[in-house]
Amino acid sequence: MRIIEDDLSSADVAELLREHLAEMAKNSPAESIHALELPALRAPDITFWTAWDDSTLLGCGALKELDAQHGEIKSVQTAIKHRGRGVASAILSHLIEESVRRTYLQLSLETGSGPAFDPAHCLFEKFGFRYCGPFGDYADDPFSRFMTLTL
């Protein structure tokens, strides 16, 4: 598996992001979905990576700079047919390493609540993330869980 910085131009990436948003829509009300659409992921404060096995897209993840010391994880998604292969763990490891390289002191994320998000909660907990309150522009929401990691 190789992880590369991506320019979000491929049809495969666009399809994976559509899949991600559709999955979020099945499990959260529209006003509680904070996953970003393709144009928003092109913002200058966001860096986007994809994971590949040869020419097969396995997953993606992004890092948003909140300020010089605080990053936010966005859009960690494994393609449905590649789940269970450690893709999300590899992407998350890459995002943490990049955050350390950028000298962030803190890395945070927002994810959904409810049983559909239990695998994500377990993954983030495994990497040392702890539950916290809303950060940045987020508001308290029963459909959101907030987590943070001190680097």
N, C-alpha and C positions, 0 to 999 in steps of 0.2 A: 504494500500500500504506500502510495506517495501522496503527500499533502502539498498543494501548491497555492500560492496567492492567485486569485482568479479575478478576471475582469467582468464576470457575469454576462458574457456575450453568447454562450452556447445554449442551444435549445435544450440540452439535457439539464443544465442548471435551472433554466426557466421552468421546466417540468417538475423538477425536484422541489422548487419553491412553491409551485402551485399545489403539489401534493402536501407539502407542509401546512400551507394555509387551509386547505380543505380539511386536514386532520384537526387543526385547531378549531375550525368552525363546527365540527361534530361534537366537540367537548367543552366549548365555552361560548357564552353569548358574545355577539359581535363587539359590544362596547368593552369587553374584557380581553380581547385578543390584541396582543402587543407584538406579534410576529410582523416583521417588515416585508413589504412587497418589494419586488425587484428594483424599481426606481429608488426607493428609500435606502436600499443597501448600497447604492452608488454614492452616497453622501461622502464628503471628504473626511469626516471623522470616523468612518467605518472602513475596516479592512476585512475582506472576505476570502476564505480559503475553501478549497474543495479537496476531497480525498478520492483517489483513483486507483483502480486495479487495471493496469494497461489502459485501454480506452473506455473502461466502464466506470461511470460515476457512482461512487459508493455513498457519499454524504457531503455535508458542508457545515460550516460554522463561521461566525463573524465576531469581530472585536470592535466595539465602539469606545472611543475615548471620551469619557465624561469630563475629565480634567487631567492635568499632568500626572496625577497620582492615582487616578481611579478609572478602571476600565469596566465595561459591561459586556457580557457574553450575549450574543444574539444568534438566532437562527441555527442552532445545532440540530441537525436533522440527518438521519440515516435513511437511505432509500429503503422502502419496505422490503424488497426482496433480498436485501443485504443485512438485515438486522440479525443480531446474535454473533457477528463476526468481530466485534471490538472496534467498529468504525467510530462510534460516538466517543469512546474512551480515547482513541488516538487523536481525534480532533480536539477534544477537551484538553488533553495533555499538550498539544501544540499551542492552543490558546493561552494556557497557563505559562508555558515557556516564553511565548512572545510577550506576555504581560510582564514577566520578570525582566526580560531583555529591555523592555521599555521603562523599566524601573517604577512601575506602578506599585503602590503600597496595598491596594485593595482591588479586588475583582468581584463584581456583583452580577446578579441575574434575576430576571423575573421569569417564572414558569407558571403553568396552570395548576389548579388544584383538582382534586378528585382522583379516582382510581386510574383513569387513563394516563395520568401523569406520574404514577408511582414509579415506573422504571426510570424516568428522568430524575426524580427526587433521590432514588437510590444511587444513581450514577454520581450526582453532584455531592451527595453525602460521602460517598467512597473517596472522592477527591478532597475532602476536608471542608466543603462548603457548609455553613451553618445558617439556620433560618434567622431572618432579621425583618425589620420593618421596611416600608417603602423607601426608596432612594431616588435621587434625581427628580424627574417630573412625575413619577408614579404616585398614585393615591392608594390608600387602603382599599382592597377589593376582595370579597370572599372567593372570587374565582382566580385569584393570583396568590402565588407564594413567592416570597423574596428570599434570596440567599446571598451570602457573601463569604469571601475567602480573604484572609489577611495574608499578604505575600511577604 
